[in-house]
């Protein structure tokens, strides 16, 4: 891991996977509104927040259709990708988001708390504390998938399928997808879509008290939009939560004093979750389109230009967060942009925070002597998303 910036700036450079922070700091200081080959890149908190909340910027579905059409071609895979909330024009986004938000209520989320606590406890019961174990494999990977299945009311016999499908389908939005990955992801999408069609039909006949039942009986979305965005829930809520657990635990165990704070006061688990989301967010960037001629901090931006606020860079802007490279559970500022901001603020933010809080507290209470079993953490070879490949640990 280098502590030197990787220049010239290239967001997809493999060298940035392990340690992007020196590069982000350098760009923030020298070229904070940076003109890249195909988009503007923003590194300051205020600039990122401005773009995310300003009506001068937004999403244009046709732009993303053209972009992903280059790698996916026409067909069901492209139709799925560009119908997800992430890429919709403002009016369609507001309509579909409103439907999901109405059903994705605080009451429904809070009712998941006992389920998450029970699943976490059951999974940790299976761990042999006398042997090294990967926290991601043992706990952080299965929990989010099981939670979304419970939320939607997926039958228990089908739940194991969604984990594999989610990982495979994720390749559809990769800027560097191979032919093999694209074919496999398209096959996984077809399999999951078929099952979702059957579940939708079943809920139409026999509605229950789950999220899917609420959605299928709401006229705010059509069938294709419903299934696309229900499948999107798995990709949006599974890998990101897994990554956050891994990144936060690595940060705490590399700075042992922070984990000790959590061990001594498990009520700090929510603070640990919040600091994790600031310190090392699972989604590195957002993406917007300038809807009119405008400017960012005095830099002219033309209508139609792509603008990418770097959420991870914003979250380590010293103008917003003093001593930003220090993981501090007791930090009071909770204004991080990990869940984006404005129109595209993550619908599942409250659920993600709950999961992180419960999992961090469970680990601290169950394994107060937990330590990393390696000093060489490997980071996933993904571009937009960030998280460790594994978090091998031991108890002493």
Secondary structure as GFF3:
##gff-version 3
##sequence-region A 1 396
A	DSSP	three_ten_helix	14	16	.	.	.	ID=ss1
A	DSSP	alpha_helix	21	30	.	.	.	ID=ss2
A	DSSP	beta_strand	33	35	.	.	.	ID=ss3
A	DSSP	beta_strand	40	42	.	.	.	ID=ss4
A	DSSP	alpha_helix	45	53	.	.	.	ID=ss5
A	DSSP	beta_strand	57	58	.	.	.	ID=ss6
A	DSSP	alpha_helix	61	72	.	.	.	ID=ss7
A	DSSP	alpha_helix	76	83	.	.	.	ID=ss8
A	DSSP	three_ten_helix	85	87	.	.	.	ID=ss9
A	DSSP	alpha_helix	90	103	.	.	.	ID=ss10
A	DSSP	alpha_helix	106	110	.	.	.	ID=ss11
A	DSSP	alpha_helix	113	125	.	.	.	ID=ss12
A	DSSP	beta_strand	133	134	.	.	.	ID=ss13
A	DSSP	alpha_helix	135	135	.	.	.	ID=ss14
A	DSSP	pi_helix	136	140	.	.	.	ID=ss15
A	DSSP	alpha_helix	141	152	.	.	.	ID=ss16
A	DSSP	three_ten_helix	156	158	.	.	.	ID=ss17
A	DSSP	alpha_helix	159	169	.	.	.	ID=ss18
A	DSSP	three_ten_helix	170	173	.	.	.	ID=ss19
A	DSSP	alpha_helix	179	205	.	.	.	ID=ss20
A	DSSP	alpha_helix	211	216	.	.	.	ID=ss21
A	DSSP	alpha_helix	223	237	.	.	.	ID=ss22
A	DSSP	alpha_helix	239	254	.	.	.	ID=ss23
A	DSSP	alpha_helix	256	264	.	.	.	ID=ss24
A	DSSP	three_ten_helix	266	268	.	.	.	ID=ss25
A	DSSP	alpha_helix	269	279	.	.	.	ID=ss26
A	DSSP	beta_strand	288	290	.	.	.	ID=ss27
A	DSSP	beta_strand	294	296	.	.	.	ID=ss28
A	DSSP	beta_strand	299	301	.	.	.	ID=ss29
A	DSSP	beta_strand	306	309	.	.	.	ID=ss30
A	DSSP	alpha_helix	311	314	.	.	.	ID=ss31
A	DSSP	three_ten_helix	342	344	.	.	.	ID=ss32
A	DSSP	alpha_helix	349	366	.	.	.	ID=ss33
A	DSSP	beta_strand	370	372	.	.	.	ID=ss34
A	DSSP	beta_strand	392	395	.	.	.	ID=ss35
###
